[in-house]
Amino acid sequence: MSLDLDDNIDLDAVHARALEHTHDVVAGIGEGQWSEPSVCEGWDVRFLVNHVVSGNWWVPELVGGKSIAEVGDRLDGDVLGDDPVAAYDASAEVAAEAFRGPGALERLVGVSYGPVPGSVYCGHRFLDVLIHGWDLAASTGQDTALPDDLVAACWAVVEPEQEALEASGMFGTQLAVAPDADPETRLLGLLGRRA
């Protein structure tokens, strides 16, 4: 598995930008909204943020060469503590730094779906952070607009893996959208979300 991306797409940079974009959404969650249902079925807002933060913490572990077995259950459960925004920020910083490291995008990473190049893992983390940022914004009444350049980069990640992503069930069943829909609406529809 590999990502055949346009040379103009700098994966570690768009991943870092997605982390920044989602930070703004996490910081905008109201005090009383953390236990409200999210648009991700069965998950409340706090659980969804916890999912993203936990995923961020996995990045330096796996990119650093550890196996899932070596990490064990250390990152299971609540990783947000008393300050979810601070937890998000700390995890985002180490995730971004790990993908910027020398050789991080080239070396094989032992993720749950097999050893893949770091670029594939980075692309999947970028997708996860960006789309779950949209989910959080939609769940908490915030602005759901995604930056155009991140939508374009996300398309570059998603298109080659469209069938595999849909089969995985990770993002929901594809929704029909108008043929002339804008790129963000088409991307969200592909991932089971209504813009």
C-alpha positions as CSV (number, residue, x, y, z in Angstrom):
1,M,0.0,0.0,0.0
2,S,1.4,3.4,-0.9
3,L,0.1,6.9,-1.5
4,D,0.8,8.2,-5.0
5,L,0.4,11.9,-4.3
6,D,1.0,15.0,-6.3
7,D,4.5,16.3,-5.5
8,N,3.0,19.5,-4.4
9,I,1.3,17.9,-1.4
10,D,3.5,17.9,1.7
11,L,1.8,15.3,3.9
12,D,3.4,16.1,7.2
13,A,2.6,19.8,6.6
14,V,-1.1,19.2,5.7
15,H,-1.3,16.8,8.7
16,A,0.1,19.6,11.0
17,R,-2.4,22.1,9.5
18,A,-5.3,19.7,10.1
19,L,-4.2,19.4,13.7
20,E,-4.2,23.2,14.0
21,H,-7.7,23.4,12.4
22,T,-9.1,20.8,14.7
23,H,-7.5,22.5,17.7
24,D,-9.7,25.5,17.0
25,V,-12.8,23.3,17.1
26,V,-11.7,21.5,20.3
27,A,-11.0,24.8,21.9
28,G,-14.5,26.0,20.9
29,I,-16.4,23.2,22.6
30,G,-18.6,24.7,25.3
31,E,-18.3,23.5,28.9
32,G,-21.7,21.8,28.8
33,Q,-21.2,20.1,25.4
34,W,-18.6,17.4,26.3
35,S,-21.3,14.9,27.2
36,E,-23.6,15.7,24.3
37,P,-24.0,13.1,21.5
38,S,-21.7,13.6,18.5
39,V,-22.6,13.0,14.9
40,C,-20.6,9.8,15.1
41,E,-23.2,7.3,16.2
42,G,-22.7,6.0,19.7
43,W,-20.0,8.5,20.6
44,D,-20.4,11.6,22.7
45,V,-18.3,14.7,22.1
46,R,-15.7,13.8,24.8
47,F,-15.3,10.3,23.4
48,L,-14.7,11.6,19.9
49,V,-12.1,14.1,21.1
50,N,-10.5,11.2,23.1
51,H,-10.4,9.1,20.0
52,V,-8.5,11.8,18.1
53,V,-6.1,12.5,21.0
54,S,-5.4,8.8,21.5
55,G,-4.7,8.5,17.8
56,N,-2.3,11.4,18.0
57,W,-0.4,9.8,20.9
58,W,0.0,6.6,18.9
59,V,1.9,8.4,16.2
60,P,5.3,8.9,17.9
61,E,5.1,5.4,19.3
62,L,4.5,3.7,15.9
63,V,6.7,6.1,13.8
64,G,9.4,5.6,16.4
65,G,9.4,1.9,15.7
66,K,7.3,0.4,18.4
67,S,4.8,-2.3,17.7
68,I,1.2,-2.3,18.8
69,A,2.1,-5.1,21.2
70,E,4.9,-3.0,22.7
71,V,2.6,-0.1,23.3
72,G,0.0,-2.4,24.8
73,D,-3.0,-0.9,26.5
74,R,-1.2,2.2,27.7
75,L,-3.2,4.5,25.4
76,D,-6.5,2.9,26.0
77,G,-9.3,4.6,28.0
78,D,-9.5,8.2,28.9
79,V,-6.4,10.2,27.8
80,L,-8.0,13.6,28.2
81,G,-7.8,14.1,32.0
82,D,-9.2,17.3,33.5
83,D,-8.1,19.5,30.6
84,P,-9.1,18.1,27.2
85,V,-7.9,21.1,25.2
86,A,-4.4,20.8,26.8
87,A,-4.4,17.1,26.2
88,Y,-5.3,17.7,22.6
89,D,-2.5,20.3,22.2
90,A,0.1,18.1,23.7
91,S,-0.8,15.1,21.6
92,A,-1.0,17.2,18.4
93,E,2.5,18.6,19.0
94,V,4.1,15.2,19.4
95,A,2.2,13.7,16.4
96,A,3.2,16.6,14.1
97,E,6.8,16.4,15.3
98,A,7.0,12.6,14.7
99,F,5.9,12.9,11.1
100,R,8.4,15.7,10.5
101,G,11.3,13.5,11.7
102,P,14.0,12.3,9.3
103,G,12.8,9.4,7.3
104,A,9.4,9.3,9.1
105,L,7.4,9.2,5.8
106,E,9.6,6.5,4.2
107,R,10.1,3.9,7.0
108,L,7.6,1.1,7.5
109,V,5.2,1.6,10.4
110,G,3.5,-1.4,12.1
111,V,-0.1,-0.2,12.2
112,S,-3.2,-2.4,12.7
113,Y,-3.7,-2.9,9.0
114,G,-0.2,-4.2,8.4
115,P,3.2,-2.5,7.9
116,V,2.8,0.5,5.7
117,P,5.1,3.4,4.7
118,G,4.9,6.3,7.1
119,S,3.4,8.4,4.3
120,V,0.4,6.1,4.2
121,Y,0.0,6.3,8.0
122,C,0.4,10.1,7.9
123,G,-2.2,10.4,5.2
124,H,-4.6,8.3,7.3
125,R,-3.9,10.4,10.4
126,F,-4.5,13.6,8.3
127,L,-7.8,12.2,7.1
128,D,-8.9,11.2,10.6
129,V,-7.9,14.5,12.3
130,L,-9.5,16.6,9.6
131,I,-12.8,14.7,9.2
132,H,-13.3,14.2,13.0
133,G,-12.6,17.9,13.4
134,W,-15.6,18.5,11.0
135,D,-17.6,16.0,13.1
136,L,-16.8,17.9,16.3
137,A,-17.7,21.2,14.7
138,A,-21.0,19.7,13.5
139,S,-21.7,18.2,16.9
140,T,-21.2,21.4,18.8
141,G,-22.7,24.0,16.5
142,Q,-19.4,25.5,15.2
143,D,-18.4,26.5,11.7
144,T,-18.0,23.3,9.7
145,A,-16.2,24.8,6.7
146,L,-12.9,23.1,6.0
147,P,-10.0,25.0,4.4
148,D,-10.0,24.5,0.6
149,D,-6.4,23.4,0.4
150,L,-6.9,20.8,3.1
151,V,-10.0,19.5,1.3
152,A,-7.9,19.2,-1.9
153,A,-5.1,17.4,-0.1
154,C,-7.7,15.1,1.6
155,W,-9.1,14.2,-1.9
156,A,-5.6,13.2,-2.9
157,V,-5.4,10.8,0.0
158,V,-8.9,9.4,-0.3
159,E,-9.3,8.9,-4.0
160,P,-6.7,6.1,-4.5
161,E,-8.2,4.3,-1.4
162,Q,-11.9,5.1,-1.9
163,E,-13.0,1.4,-2.2
164,A,-10.9,0.3,0.8
165,L,-12.1,3.1,3.0
166,E,-15.8,2.4,2.2
167,A,-15.3,-1.3,2.8
168,S,-13.6,-0.6,6.2
169,G,-16.7,1.1,7.6
170,M,-14.5,3.6,9.4
171,F,-16.2,6.7,8.1
172,G,-19.7,5.7,7.2
173,T,-21.6,4.7,4.1
174,Q,-21.2,7.0,1.1
175,L,-24.1,9.5,0.6
176,A,-25.3,10.7,-2.7
177,V,-24.6,14.3,-3.5
178,A,-25.5,16.5,-6.4
179,P,-23.2,16.1,-9.5
180,D,-22.2,19.8,-9.3
181,A,-21.5,19.8,-5.5
182,D,-18.4,21.5,-4.3
183,P,-15.3,19.5,-3.4
184,E,-16.0,19.6,0.4
185,T,-19.6,18.4,0.0
186,R,-18.4,15.6,-2.3
187,L,-15.7,14.6,0.2
188,L,-18.0,14.6,3.1
189,G,-20.6,12.6,1.2
190,L,-18.0,10.0,0.2
191,L,-17.2,9.7,3.9
192,G,-20.9,9.3,5.0
193,R,-21.4,12.9,6.1
194,R,-24.0,15.5,5.0
195,A,-22.5,18.9,4.5
